[in-house]
Amino acid sequence: MLDQDSVLTFMTAYAEAFHSFEPQRVAPFYAFPLTMANNDGVQVISNPEALAGAVAGVKQLLDANGYARSDPPLFSVRLLDARLALVGSEWRRLDGQGDAIQHFGTTYLLHAGETGWKIRSAVLHRPEAMREL
């Protein structure tokens, strides 16, 4: 069933896969091409191979800053239509002492096709931005 609970189940599984930093575990959650945006601009990730490079870059940056673990993300879901959902999230990545090295929000646009929910777009932003809507 395509409801709020199915979106939360999908996003929880996505977060677990993403925190593995293994591109082959993350790729099935996305529909390609995937659009990602942040303050620096917009990037289109066209295929799983390009995603692997992006995931490796994130992991390298985190490792350079002493990354140890991530808090489970917080999600809020808005069903826009029968097969469209907007998901707001708040992510906190921590070093070995438990101090935040990254704290940000991401808003995802999900579409449900024949194989279930897929992330079509992700926008990184201030963590409080989704709470302000």
N, C-alpha and C positions, 0 to 999 in steps of 0.2 A: 504494500500500500504506500502511496506517495503522500505522506503526511509529515507533520512537524517531527514526530518521533523518528521517522525513517531518515530525515535530514540529520538529526542529532546523532543517530547511530552511524551514519555515513561520515560525519565530521569527526566524531570521536575516533573512528578507525583511521581516518586520514591523518589526524594528529599523531597517533601512534606510529603510523608508517613514516610520516615526515621526520619524526624524532629519531628514527633509525638511521637517517641520512643515507639510505640505500635507494638510489634512483629507481631500481626495478620494483621496489615496494611502493614508491610514491606515484609513479607514472599511471597506474590504472585508475587513479582518482581524478585524472584530468581528461578533458576533451581537447584535442589539438586541432587547430592552433589555439594556444592559450594566451590571453592578453594579461600582462602584469603591469601595474602602474604604481609609481611612488613620486615623491617630490623631484626626483632626478629625471623623470620622464616615463615613457611607455615602452615596453618591450614585448615583442611577440615571440613566443616559444613555439616553434613549428612542429616539433616531434620529440619523442622520448630521448633521443640522443642529445638534443639541445637542452632538455631538462636536466640530464645527467651533469652537464657542465655547470648549470646554474646551481644545482644542489651541492656539487663539489665546492663551488665558490662560497656558498653560505657556510658550509662546514669548515672550510679553511679560515674564514674570517672569525668564526666562533672560537675555533681552536687557538688562534692567535691571541684571543682575549680571555683565555682561561676557562672556556665553556666546560661545565660539568654536567648540567641537566637543565630541563625545562619544567616549569610548573604546568600542570594540565591547563590547556586554554579554556577560557570561558566563551560560550557561544550563545548568541541570540538569533532566533530564526523568524523570518517573515516570509510566509508563503505568498507569492505574488500572483500565482495562477496555479492551475492543476499540475503543471510540470516545471514551474519556475520558482526559485527560492532565493532570497537574499539572506546571507548569513554574516553577522557581525561577530568578530572574535577579538579576544585580547590575549596576547602572548607575552610571557615573561621567561627570558633565558638567564640562567644563573651560573656564576662561577663556583669554584670549590668551597668558598666560604658562605655561599648562599646569597651573595650580593647580585643584584640585577646587572647584567651586561647589555641586555636589550629588553626594552618594554615598548610594545607597539600594538596597534590594532590592524586587522585586515578585514576587509569586506569582500565576500565572495559572491559571485553570481553562479548559481547552480541550475542546471537543466537536467531533467529526467528523460532519458531516452529508453530504448528497448532494454538496455543493460542496467538501468537504474540511474542514480544521481551521478553527475560528473561536474567538476569545477570548470567553468568556461572562462572566468575572469577573476582576478584578484587585485585589490587595491590596498596598498599599505599606507597607514596613516597614524595620526596621534591615537593613543589607546582610548581616550575618552570620546572620540568623534562619534562613534555609533551610539553612545549613551545620550548624545545631544539631539538625536533625530526624534 
